[in-house]
């Protein structure tokens, strides 16, 4: 599931990352801490270089 989450986020602009993570947290409440840590990690990843 996390791999799918990452795949969707790679094609999302930096400005919308928090919105994606928020939706992920709403769908998977038990994973909220994991999603939050992923969001923090994404702030340091250059999205355009990954595509």
N, C-alpha and C positions, 0 to 999 in steps of 0.2 A: 504493500500500500504506500509505503514511504517513497519507493521508486517512482510510482505513478504521480505522487505529489510533487516530487522533484521535477519530473518530466513536464508537468503542467506549469510549474513555476519558471522553468528555464525560458519558456516562450512568453512570459509575462514581464511587462516593464517593471523596473525597480519601484516605480511609484505605486504599483498595485500589489506588491509582495505582501504587505500587511493585510490587505483585503483577502488575498488567497489564503494566508495563514489563518485569518479569522474564520473564514468559511470552513477550513479544515478542522479547526478546533470545535466548531459548532457541530460538525458531522461526527467527530470522534472525541467527545469530552474527556475520556480517560487518557487520551494522548495529548492533552493540552500542554503539559510541560515539555513534551518532546517537540511538538510543533513550535512552541515558543523558542526553544533552543535552536531549532532549524532556522527560524526567522532571524535570530541573532547572527547565525553563521552566514546567512545569505547576504547580510550587509557587507561582508568582506569578499564576496565572490563577484568578479566581473562577468555579468551575464552575457554580454555581447561576444566575449571571447569563447564562451562555451558553445555557441551555436555554429 
